[in-house]
Amino acid sequence: MTDAVAGREQETGRAHAVSREAADGPPPWVGVCGAPVAVVQGTWAGRRGLGSADPCPECRRLVPA
């Protein structure tokens, strides 16, 4: 999967990759690693995804930039 958006866990703030198809739908959203995501915004390759302070290592492995 190369077309992903950035999602964020509400409790920890960790960034997760969310498939664009899933993000276009209503919540609840789930990261490609299976983690629940509270907010989706921006691209996975951008500052809210891989450029964030805490990107999910499993999402990073599954969805390269």
N, C-alpha and C positions, 0 to 999 in steps of 0.2 A: 504494500500500500504506500503510495507516495503522496496522495491527496488527503492530508489530514489537517485538522485545526487543533488549536491548543485548548485544553480544558484544565480546570483547576479544582483540586479537592478543597472543600470548604474548611475542614478541620485543620489540615496541615499547610495548605497553600501550594502543595507539590503540583507541578505541571504534568499533564498527561496528554498523549496524542489521542484524538477522537476522530474516527472516520468522518469525512465530510457528509456522507450519506446519513449517518446517525445524528450528526450535529444539526442537520436540516430538519430533523423531526423534533417532536416535543420531548421535554425531560420525562423520565430520568435519562441521563446520558451515562455512558460507560466508556472508560478509556480502553485502548486496544489491549492493555494488560489485564483488564477486568475490574479495575478500580472504579468506584462510583465518582462521578464528576458533577460538581455543583454549578459551574459556570463554563461556557465555551466562548472563546473570543480570540481572534487573531489566528495566524497560521502556526503550525507546529515548528516550522523553520525560523520563525520570527522571535521577537524579544519576549513574548509570553509563553513560548514553548521551549525550544532548545536554548534560547538565549536567556531564559529565566534563571533565577538563583538556585532552583531545585527541580530540574527535570527528572522525571521517572527513568531510572536506568533500564527497566524492561521495555518501556515505550521507545526509548532511544535505540535499543537493540532491534526492536520489531519494525520501527519506522525511521529509517535513516533520513538524513536531511536532503 
